[in-house]
Amino acid sequence: MFEHSMNGTTRTALLKMWRSCRVRTVILTGTGRLCTTNAAKPPSSSGHSSRHQAEKQRRRREREEAILSNQDTKSADNKAVNWSSKQRILYSAQTPPGTKKDTSLPFPASYSPDYVESSWYQWWEKEGFFSPEQHERLSHAVDQTFSLCIPPPNVTGTLHLGHALTVAIEDSLVRWRRMQGHRVLWVPGCDHAGIATQTVVERRLWREQAKRRQDFTREEFLQEVWKWKNEKGDEIYHQLRKLGASLDWSRACFTMDPDFSRAVTVAFVRLCDSGLIYRSEGLVNWSCALESAISDIEVDSKELPGQTMLSVPGYENKVEFGTMFSFAYPIEGHNVEVEVSTTRPETMLGDVAVAVHPDDPRYQAVHGKQCRHPFNNRLLPIITDPVVDMKLGTGAVKVTPAHDHTDFLLSQRHSLPRLTVIGGDGTMTPSCGQWLEGVKRFDARHLVVDALVEKNLFRGKKSHATTLPVCSRSGDIIEPLLKKQWFVHCEEMAKKAIQAVEDGQLEIIPHYYTKTWKNWLSNISDWCISRQLWWGHQIPAYQVELPNSTDKQEEQWVWGESEGEARQRAAVKYGVKPEAITLTQDPDVLDTWFSSGLFPFAMLGWPEQTPDLQQFYPNSILETGSDLIFFWVARMIMLGTELIGQLPFKQVLFHSLVRDKYGRKMSKSLGNVIDPLDVIQGVSLKRLQEKVKEGNLDPREQLVAMEAQRKDFPEGIPECGTDALRFALCLHKMQGEDINLSVSQVLSYRHFCNKMWQSLRFTLGVLGKHTTPVEKLEETTRLSSMDRWICSRLYSTVLRCEQAFELYELHAVTAALYSFWVHNLCDVYMEHVKPVLVQEDEGAVVARSVLYHCVSVSLALLSPFMPFITEELWQRLQPFSPEPAAQSSLCLQPYPRSSQLVHWHFPEEEKDFLLVQEVIRVARSLRSQCGMTKEKPFGQCVHPARPRSSFTLDQLFGH
């Protein structure tokens, strides 16, 4: 404790120091006066230590400096995307949308994504190839079902490369199962995205009409939202089609559709009836700009290394953050004080206690004593609680239950009052006194510190690394506020979700996420599901006003699937006639995650017992990003188990996050998001930078984003095509570290597409020059040694694809297919058989048949990953098929099975050829060392390590 005395000179100096923009640390003499922190914690507690936050911030600064300098981080590829413009070949044949593409036209000389991707998707969709009803027409159909839903993207935005990864993975699995003969249902959908959509429309109205939401009635505003949705809401569906996603569009589901809305209402009512939903006062993440509670996932954590000036919505000047303010509370009846610290001094008007650890020897004498609040004269008890870290700072903390999550829990344990001093609009409440009432919270910060200085209670400030919670939609600083809201009891449902994994009913892949799953669900809090918005599902709960009610009573609420049902419930509950009751529906709407948590069964028609629900629920699998494990996946598990009595899916497959080549998470707030259509179609650097300027970035972030683009894409992004993008995404190991994707990688697989294109031109050229038909697969015998080797390599590749697909190791499938096509089929077999194929003998006939089947089977193997180019090439290959195709499209052909090719397995040939390949590698190395040229054949070269020896190729290889 510290005896408080301060002269006018010191007070003036401190006031100047406080008002200064520079940060200084004030050292005062005295004892028992240490600093501790009661800074605002991010609503979504990450549990990261200050050291971890500082390290994270350091890495981010390093990446930014690397972008702004000529250097680069170790994880980054220092090269820009080098490319030269390729000729764009257009498919010019008159093809009405939905009709099959004419592949009898001359084969273009080179691969062009524009040409290849034209018309196919419209034909697939019109023919109903993506519908589960197609299953009945498959000759290879099996009695198995494969169903899943796409993670519904927000209707407001556009897809980025993270979404493209989701599509590439899910569509590969869907197409593979469909080709295996399964009855497949993959449902598309969009989320209404309450906050995001309302924010977008409000900005539009202000920009176009200079009107705010409050200038409209609720009904008028919702009409504006629907108008916007109908104009812009299909952009995501356009992107999904461009990505080749084989979704059943006849079942497309929007979370504000009438049927889906009814499902949301029924779910709320049933959960209320079972006691799982309740109304209470609780501390929530509050956006003062939106004047609404928001979910954890809509809170960004902005890490500050120390004092930082930031722009805040509603403030003309920047506001200072990352500063620790210290002040003292005098202990009543004693000439001593307790010093506490905070990053939010404006909240000290709501302090109701000071807490210390019960075993802290410094405070044993003050247990049960009281401090006098300097501004409202309240007495604050000094309480003891083991949650206080006595090793941190002074070991004494201020307690503000209505504005801090940890303090709220303290208030529950110690029955402390909760005093709200900041209102929902971000201004100080009347309880603060006339001098602060109506003042904006960050302006009040200055006034409070000035007043503390005047009362000789200010003890200094210093720079302090902190994590600032920011509303991702509005850019506002989150304020924890005490509000009456609707909550879901989660504890029992969470226990069931944990048990489902432990019992093996639910498999989480990769398995290491099971520990994260258990730890989070074991410590779950109740879920706030109400939002103070207009756009969304209005809560089907009604406040009841009884006849002749004059006294202020506690809120009385009923709920129902309609107002009529709610009225009947109220009449029964309160014993009055229905017509005598006045009902007022809650104006709030439900959290978007509540409705999206119903997606696996609401998309199938629940609560009605539809045929789709009976056939496709539970879904076979859920595939999504690992960052949604809690916000979406856990909630689907809990709601599905509670409302349906069954888990919504049997497996959860998590993929890694996509980062840019510098290792930064792709985020709008960093300006490094890449639209997959820009990679597919190509885009100029000018347009890329225009998109950054259209965003809401601060000047430094905009500078970093534009400089990264300038360095990475000096000529813009080349046209890579859908197939190359999908293949590049699936080549990464999705069940491991995050994916650092560069456009250079995607471009390299456009080159692979061209290699496939040229391979087929060669194959068609060979087949078209000969009259002898291709033999059937099982009839292709009398193989040469080289034929046996390539056939055996094809068998091994099909076997590897089977095994890896079953384990969801798509990177292993794509790697095997790339290796076979490039290194085996093109580099070796085609080069070897060129002289053989021009002949008309038996060996040439066999070689042509082997070449045909290797190409045909490879196209089928690649089809789930590269649907456009494989369809185009397969259709051109069909006229030479020895038997008619089972289906009109490659996407419905049977997926190749190793059992069909087992007679083509020659392990000894593969083993021997590995030795040959090694000899070739050594020979090439020797040739390089010996300086072999056309004028100086290999046999005349002398090995530098063996100057007396010389040898010929015949001596090295034999025959």
N, C-alpha and C positions, 0 to 999 in steps of 0.2 A: 504494500500500500504506500501511497505517496502523499505527503502533506501538500495541499494545494495553496500555492501563493504565486502570483505572477504580476509584475509591474506593467505599466502602460507601454513601455518601450518594447518589452518582449511580446506583448499582445499585438502591437502594431507590426512588428517584424513577422509574426506568424500569419497575420492577415495578408501581408504582402506576399509571403511565400505561398499561401493557399491560392491567391489570385493569379500567381505567376503560372505561365504555361510550362516552365521547366520544372522538373521533378527534383526535389532535394530531400534528404533525410535529416530530420531534426533530432538531435541527441539532447535529452534532458537528464538532469541528475536526479537521483532519488532511488528509493528501494521499492521492491514489490510491485514494479510497474513494467510488465512485459506485454508485448503485442500478440494478439491472437486474431484469427480470422473468422468472420461470420459473413463471408462473401456469398453472393447469390450462386447457388449451385445450378448446373444445367439440369433441366427437368429430366432428361434421359441420362441418368447417372451412368457414366462409363466405368467408374471405379479406377480411372487412371490417376497415377500419382502426378504431382507437380513436375517431377523430374521427367516422367514419360511425356507429359504435355510439352515441356520445354524441348525435349528431343524431337518430338514430332514437328514442332514449330521450326526447329533448326533445319530439319530435313526439307521442309517446305521452302524455307528461305534459300537453301542451297540449290534446290531445283529452279527456283525463280531466277537466282543469280546466274545459273548455268544457261538459262534461256536468254537472259539479257546480255550475256557475255559471249565470247567465242568458244567457251569451254562447255563441257557437258558432264552430267553425272555418269557414274560407271554403268548404271542400268540403261542409259539412253543410247540409242544409235545416233552417232554424230553426223550421219549423212542425211542430206535432204533426199526427197523422193526424186530420183533421176528417171526421166522418161521422155520419150519423143512421141509426138502425136501420131496416132495410127489412123489409117483410112477408115472412116465410118461407112459401113456398107448397110444399106437399108433394104428391108424386105418390101418390095414394091408391088407384089401381086395383090390384086383386089381380093381381100379376104374379109367378108362381113364378120363382125364380132361374134364369136361362138362357133364359127365354122373351122374345120380342120385345115391346118396350114398345108400348102402345096409343096411337097418336098421333091417333086419331080423336076423342079426348075434346076438350071445349071448350078453346080456346086461352087460357091465363091472361093477365090484363091486363098483367102485368109480368114481367120476367125474375127468376127465383130459381134460384141454383145447386143448391139441394136438389132442386128439381123436375126440372131439366134433366139432372143427373148420375145420376139414379136409373135403375137397371136396364140401362143400355146396356152397361156393361163386361161384366157377367155373360153377356149375350147374345153379344157379340163372342167372348168366350173359349169359351163352350160350342159355338158354331158353328165354331170352329177357324179364324177369320179370320186369326189371327196365325201360323199354321203355314205353312211353305214348301210343304206338300202342297196348299194352297189354290191355288197357282199353276196347277196343271193344269186348274182349273175356270174360269180367267179367260179371257174372250173376247178380251181385248187382251194376253194373255201374250206376252212376248218372251223369247228364249233368253239371258237374262243373270241373273247371281246377285249378290246383295248380302247380305253376312254380316258380323256383328260381335258382340262380347260386351260386356255391360255391365261396367264396372269393379266387381268384386264388393265390395259394402260389408261392413263387419264385422258378423257375426251378433249381436254384443252390443248394438249401439246402435240409434238411429233416424236417419233421413235428416234432413239440414238443407238450407238453401236452395242450398248448393253442389251437393249431390246432385241437387236439383230442377233446377238448370241443366243438369247432365249429362243427366238424363232428358228434359228439354224439347228439347234439341238433338238427341240421338240418336233420340228418337221421331219428331221432325219429319222427319229424314232417312229413317228406316225407313218411315214412312207414305207419304212422297213416292215412294220407290222402289217400294213395293208398288202404289201407284196407277198408277205407270208401267208395271206389268206384269212387274216383275222377280221372280225367285224369291228371297224374303227370309227370312233367318234371323237373329233377334236373341235371343241366349241369356241368360236371367237366371241369377244365381248369388249366393251368399254366401260370404264367406271365414270360416274358423273362428276367425281372429284369436286366435292362441295366448295371448299375454300378456293381452290385454284380456279375453278370456272367462275365463281362469283367475282373474284378479283379481276379476272380478265374482262368480264362484261362491264364491271364498274369502271375500269380504266377506259374502255371503249366509249361508254356513255359520256364520260367526262371529256374525252378527246373530241368526240363528234358533236355532243350537244351541250357541253359544259354543265351537265347535271350529275348529281350524286344519287346514290340508291334511295336516300331518304326523300328525294323529290318525287318518287313514284310510290304508288300503293304496292303492297306485296304482290298482288296479282299482275299488275302492270310490269313490274320488274321481272317476274318469272316469265312473262311473255317475251320480254327482251332476251332472256337467257335461252329460251327454246328457239327463238329466231336465230341467235348466234349458233347454237348447236346444229341446227338444220343446215346452216350455211357452211360451217367449218368443221363439223364433227366427223366427217367421213375421211378426213385426210389420213388418219391412222390406218383405216381399212385399205386405202389406196397403197400405203407403204407396205402393208402386210401382203397384198397381192403382188407387188413388185418384188418382194422377197421370196415369192414362190410358196408361201405358206398354204398347205393343202387343208384349209379349214372348211367346215361345213357351214357355208354362209346362210343356208336356209334356217339355221338355228341361232344366228347371231343374237347376242343378248346385251342389252344396255340396262344398267342398274336403275334407271328411272322409267323403264318400260312399265306399263300397267301391271302385267303379271308379276314382274319382279318386285314392284312396289307392294303388291299384296303380300308377297312372301315376306318382305321386311316387316310389314305390319303384324302379320300372324306370328312371326318370330318374337317380336317385342312383347306382344300380349301373352304368349305362352310362357316366356321367361319371367314376366311379371307375376303371372299366376303361380308359377313354381317358386316364387320368392327369390329368384336369382337377380332380378333387376329391382333396384330400390332408389329412392330419392333422398339425398342428404347434402349437407354442406361439406365441401371438401376443398383442398388446395389443388388448383389446376394450372396448367400452362396457359397463360392468357396473353393474347396479342391485343394491345391497346389500339393499334391501327385498324384491326378487323373488328374489335370489340367482341371477341369470341374466344372460347377455349379452343385449343388445338391439340392434336395428338403428338406424341413423342416424335414420330417420323417426320412431322412438319417443323421440327425444331433443328436448326443447324447449330453445331458447336463451333463458334469462331474463337480460335486460340490467339490470345494476345500475349506477346512477350513481356509487356509492361505498359507504361503509359502510352495510350493511342487515342488519337482524335478521330471520331467516326461520325459519318452522316446518319441521322436518325429521322425517319418520317415525321413530319410535323414540326421540325426544328430548323430555323434558318441557318444557325451556326452549328458547327460540329461539336460533338459532346465528348468529354474526356472519360475514358475507361482505362482499366488496367492500373488503377491507383488505389492504394490502401490508405484509408483515413483512420487516425487514432484519436480517441477522445476518452474522457474520464467521467465516471459516475461517482459522486460523493456518497459515502456511506452515512446514512442517517445517524446522528448522535455521535459521530466520531470524526476526528480531523484527518481522515484518510480517504482514499479513493481507490476504485478498481478501474483499470484501464482496459478498454476493449477496442477492437478494430473492425472495420467494415469497408467493403468496396461500394456500399450503397447507403451513405449517411442519411439520405432522405427517409429511409425506413425506420430510423431510430425513434421517430414519433410513435411507432407501433410497438416499441419494446415493452415487454411485460415482466421481464425477469432477467437476472444474470445467472449463468450456470457455471459451476466449477466441479471438478472431479472430487468425489467424497474422500479420496485418500491423498489429495494434494496437501502437503504440510503447510503451504503458504497461506491457505485459506481456512484452516481449521477453526480459527478464532471468529470467522465471520459467518459460519453456517447459521442460517436462520435470520441473519440481519437483513436490512433493507437499504436500497439506494433510492435517492430522491431524483426523480426525473426533472431536468432543468427547465422544461418548457410547459409541462402540464401539471407539475407538482404531484404526480402519482408516485406512490411508493412501490418499488420493484423488489420483490424478494430475491435473496441469493439462494438458489437451489443447488442441490448436488445430484449429479447423474454420471454414471460410468461412461456414457457416450462421449463426454468431453475428453479431449486429448490433452493431458496435463503437460506433455512434453512439447506441445506446439504453442509458441508464443507465450503469453502470460498464463495460459491455462484457464482463463476466464472468457466466457463468450456471452454476447448479448442475445436475447431470445425474442424473436419477432415471429410468432406463430402464423400470422395471417399473410406473411410474405416470404416464407422460407420453408422448404420441404422438411429439412431436419428439425427445425424449430417446431413445426407443426406436430411432429411425432413427440417431441418433448412436452408440448402442451397437453397431449392426450395422456401421457404418463403422470403428469403433475397437476392436472386439472387447472391449467392456466387459462386466462381469458385470451381471446383472439381479437385484436383490434385492427380493423382495416383502415389504413391511412392513405391508400392510393385507390382511386376509383377505376371502373372499367374503361373509362376514356383516357386514363393516364394522368389525371389531375389529382391533386391532394384533396382529401375529403374534409367535410366540416369539422370532424373530430380533431383535426390538427390545429384548429384555431383560425381566427380571421386573417392572421398574417400569412397563412399558407393556403387557405381554402381556395380551390380553383386554379392554383398555380400548377403548371406542368411539372411532372415528377423530376426531370433532370434540371429544370430551372430551380426547383425547390432545393435541390442538392446544394447549390451555391448559397442560398439563403440560410439553410441549416448550418453549414460550416461557418458562415459569417457570424451567426448567432452564437455558436459554440466558442468561437474566438473571443467574442465580446464578453462571454461569461467565464473566461479563463479556463475553459474545459477542453479546448482543442490541443492535441498533443503531437500533431505533425502528420505528414503524409509521405508516402514513398511509392516508387514504381513497384508493381506487383504483377507477376505473370498470372493470368486468369483465363478461364474459359467462359465465353459470353454466349448465352443462349439467344439465338436469333430466329425469328419467324421466317421460314424459307419462302413464304408467299408474299409477305409485305416488306421484309427487311427490317421490321421493327424489333426492338429488344424485348424479349419475353419477360413478363412480370408474373411471378407466382401470386395468384389471388385466391381468396376464399370465396367460393360461389356455391349456391344451391344447384345441384346438377343431378342427372340420372347416372347411376353407376351399376356395373355388373359385378356380382360376387364371383371371383375367379378361383378361389382356393381349392374348392372341391373339384371343379372341372379340370384344373391344372393337375391335380393328383391323378385323375383318370388318364390325362394325356401322358404323364410320366410313366404310368403303369402300362399303357399300351406299348410303349417302346421296350420297357423291361420284359414284358411278356412275349415280345416278338410279333405282336399283331401289327405294329407299324415299324417299318424299316427306314432308317434315315441313312442316306448315302451322300457323302462319305461318313463312315461310322464315327469319326472323331467329333462330329457335331452332336452326338448323343449326350456327351458330358455338358456341353453348352446348353442343350435343351433342358436337361435336368436341373442344372444350377439356376437357370433363369426362372423356370416354372416353379421351382421350390421357393423362390423369393418374390413371387408375383404380387402385385398390388391390385386392388379393385380397379376396374376399367371405367373411366369417365366416357360416356357415349353421347352426351348432348353437346350440341354446337349452336352458337347464337347467330345462325345464318338464315337466309331465306331460301337458298337453293339446296335442295336435298329432300330427304324423307321427313316430313313434319311428324314429330313424335305423337303417336296415337294415344296420348294421355290428356285428361281433361281435369281442370281444377273445378271443384264443386262449390257452388254457392247455394246454401239451403234457404228455404223461405223463412222470413222473419228472423234472419240472422243479423244481429246488430253488433255483437261483441267480436272483437278481433280474435279469431281462432287460429290454431295451427292449420297449415295448408292441408286441404283434403283433396285427394286425387283418386280418379278411377281411370280405367283404360278399356279399350275395346277396338274391335276391327272396324267399327263405324261409330259415329256419334250416337246413333240409335241404340247400339249395343251398350255403349258406355252409360247412357242414360238409364237403361234397364238395370245395369249393375249398381248404379248409384242409388236407384230407388230401393232395391233390395237391401243394400248395405246400410242406408240411413232410415229406412222405413217410412218413406214419403212417396207421394205420387210422382211418376216420371215427369209430368208436365209442370210440376211445381219447382223443378230443379233448374238452375242456370248453370250451364257448362261453358267453360272457356278452354279451348284447346291450347296446349303448350305451344308457343310460337317457335320454339327451338326445333332444330332438325337433328337427326341421328348422325353420329360419326360415320364418315365414309367407310371406315374399316369394319363397321358393323355390317353394312350391306355387302361389302366384298367378301366378308367372312362366310356369307351364305352361298357364295357363287357355285360351289361344286354340286349343290342339289337344287338351288333356285333356278339354275340354268336348265334343269331337266323338268321343270314344271311344278316342283314342290310349292305349296303344300298339297296339291292334287297328286293322286297316285297315278301318274301318267305312265304310259308304256316305256318312255325314255327313262324315267326314274327307276322303274323296275328292272330295266335291262342294263343300264349303264351306271347305276349307283350301287356300291361305291366306285369311284373312278379307279382306274388301274394304278395311276401314278400322278404325282404332282412334281413338276419340274419348274424351278424358279431360282432366283439369285439368293445367295446365302444371307444377304442383308435384310431379307424379309422373313427370317425364321421366326421372329416374335410378332411383328406387327400384323402379319397376314397368316402365316402357316399355323402358328399356335392357336390363333383365334378360329380358323376353319376347323381345326381338330376339336376344340372345345365346343363350338356351336353345333357341329355335325353330330358329335357324340350325344349331346344333350337333346337336340331337336329330332334327330332321326333314330338315335339309338345305335348308330353304326359309325365307324370311322369314315371320313369322306374319301379316303384313298389308302392304299396298302403300303405304298412306298413314297418317300420324299427324296427327290434327287436335287441336290444343290449344286449350282455351278459357281465358279469364281467370278469376281468382279472384273470388268474390263477397264483397264487404265490406259492412259496415253503412253507414248514411248518414253516419257520422262518418269513414269511410275506414279503419276497423279491420277486420282480417281476422276473419271469423266463426270463433270458437273457443270450445270449452267452458271453456277456462281464463280467458276474458274474460267469460263469461256472456252473450254476445250472439248465441248461436246461436238461430235461429228454425226451429221445426218447420214444414215446408210445410203440414202438416195444420192448423196453427193459422191460417195465412193462408187456406187453402181453406174451412175450416169456421167460422172466427172463434174468439176466445178472450178471456176476461176478463183485465183487468190483474192481478187477484188470482191467477189460475192462472199467469200468466206469472211472477210474482214467487215463487210457490211452487216453480216449476221452478228458479229461480236458487238458492233456499235449499237445494234438494235436491242441488245440485252441490257440488264440493269447492273453493270459492273462499276466498281469505283475506278478512278483513273489508273491506279497502279495495276490492278487486275486486268483492266482492258489493255494496258501497255504490254504486260506479260503475255496475254493471250494472242495479241496481234503479232508480237515478235516471234512467238513460237510458230505461228502459222507462216510467217515470212521465211523463217529458217527451214521449216519442214516442207513447205509447199511453195517454193518460189515461183513456180509456174502453175500453181493450183493443184488440184487432185485429178489424176488421170481417170478416164473411164475404165473401170475394172470389170464391171458386170456382176450380176447376182451370184452366179455359180462360183466365181473366184472368191467373192466375199464370204459366202457360206463355207466353202471349203477351208479357207484360211482360219475362220473362227473355230471350226471343228477340229482342226489340226492341233489346237492347244489342249493341253491336259486340263479339263474343266474341273476335275476333282482334286485340285491342289492349290498352288499359289495363284495369285491374281494374274490376269492376262495383260501383259504390256503389248498392245497391238499397234503396229505401225502400218501405214498404208503401203510401204514398200513390200511388206509380206504379202499383202493382198495382190499387189501388182505382179508379183512373181507367179501367182497362181492363175492370173490371166494368161501368162506365158504358157503355163501348163495346159490351159484350155486350147491355146493355139497348137500345142503339140498334139493334143487329142484330135484336133481338127485336121492337121496334116497327116496324122496316122490314118484317119479314115479316108482321106483323099487317096492316099497310097493304096489302102485296102480296096476301095471301090475301083480304082484304076486296074488293079490286078484281077479282081473278080469280073469286071466288065469286058475284059479282053479275051476271055476264054468261055467256051461253050459248055465245058464239063461242069455239071452242077456240083454244088457243095454237098459233101456227105453229111449225114446226120451224126450227132455227137457220139452215139453209141456204136456207129458203124465206122468211125474214123480209126482205122488200124494201120498196120504196116508203117509204123512211125520210125523215122530216123532218130539218131541219138539226140540231135538238136530239138526235134519235135517232142521227144519224150521229156526232155528237160523243161521246155516251156510249158508243156501240159502239166507236168508235176508241180511247177511253180504256180500255175493257176490253181490247182487243187489246194496247195498249201495256203494260198492267199484267201480262197473261199473259206477254208477251215479257220484261218485267223479271224476273218470277218465275223463268222458265226460266234466264235468264242468271245470276242471283244464286244460285240453288240449286246450279248446277254449280260455282260458286266457293265454296260453303259460306258465303255471306254472308247468313245468315238475317235479320240486321237489315235488309238491303235488301229482302228479300221481304216481311217483316212491315210495314215502313214503306210500301211500295207498296200493299199490300192495305188497310191502315188508311186511307191517303189516298184510295184509290178509293172505298171504301165510305162514308166520312164526308163527304169534301169534294166528290166528284163525284156519287155515286149519291144520297145523302140530301140534302145541302145544295143541290144544283142540280137534278138531273134529276127527282127525285120532286116537288120543289116546283113545277117548271115544268109537269109533265104532269098534275098533279091535276085541273085543269079539263078536260083532254082525255080523261082516262080514264073520266069519267062518261058520255061520249057513246057512241053506237053506230055511228059512222061508220068509214070505213076507217082514218083516222088513229088512232082509239082502239084498234082491233084491233092495229095495228102496235105502238103504244106498249105495250100489254099484253104482247105477245110479247117486245118488247125488255126490258121490266121483268123478266119472268119469267126470261129467259136471263141477264141481268146478275146477278140474285140467285142463280140456280142455279149459274152458273159461279163466282161469288165464294165461295159456300159450299164448293165443291170445292177452290178455291185455298186457303181458310183451314183446311180439314180437318186437314192435318198438324199445325197449331199448336193448334187449338181443336177437338178431336175430339168433345166432348160436345154443345156447342151447335150445331155444324154438322150433326151427325147428326140431332138433334132437329128442326131447322128444315128440313133437306132432306127428311126423311121426311114432314113436313106439306105440303111443296110437291109431292110426287110425284103426288097425284091429278090435278094440272093439267098434268102432263107430256104433250107431244105424242106421245111414244113411250115404251114400257116401259123401265125402267132396266135397264142391262146386269147389275147386281148388286143384291142385296137390301140392301146397306149402302153408305153413302157411302164408307167406308174402303176399299172394293174397286172403286169407280168409276174409270174412266180419269182421270188427272190432265189438266186442260185444256192444250191445246197451241196455240201461236200459229198454227201452220199451219192449224188448224181455223177460225180467225177472221180470216185474212188478208183476206177479202173485206169485213171490217168495219173495215178500216184506212183512215181518211180524215185524213191528216196536215194538210191545209189547214184542216179544221174545227177540229182541235186548236189550230192556230196562231192562227186567227181568234178562237177562244174565249179564248185567253190574253189577247188585247187587250181583249175584253169584260170579263173578270175584273178586269183592271187599271182599266178605266173605272169598274166598280162600286166598286172599292176607293177610288178618288179621290172618287167621288160620296158614298160614306159618310163620308169624311173631311170633305168640304165640308159635308155635312149637319150634322155635329157642330159644325163651326166657325160655321155660320150660325144655329144654334139652331133647326133645323126641328122643328116640332111638328104635331100634327093640325090645330090651329087656324091654324097658319102654314105653308102648303104650301111646298114647295121653290121654286116659281117666284116666290114673294114675298120670298124671302130675299135678302140682299145679302151678297156675299163681302166680308169685312173688308179684304182686300187690294185689292179693286176696288169701291169704294163706288158707282160710277156704273153698274155692270153688273148685270143680272139675267138669269136664263135659266131655262128649263123643262127637265124631264126629256126631253121630246120633242126639244128642241133639242140636248140633250147626247148622247142615244143615237141619235136618228133612230128608225127602226122596228126 
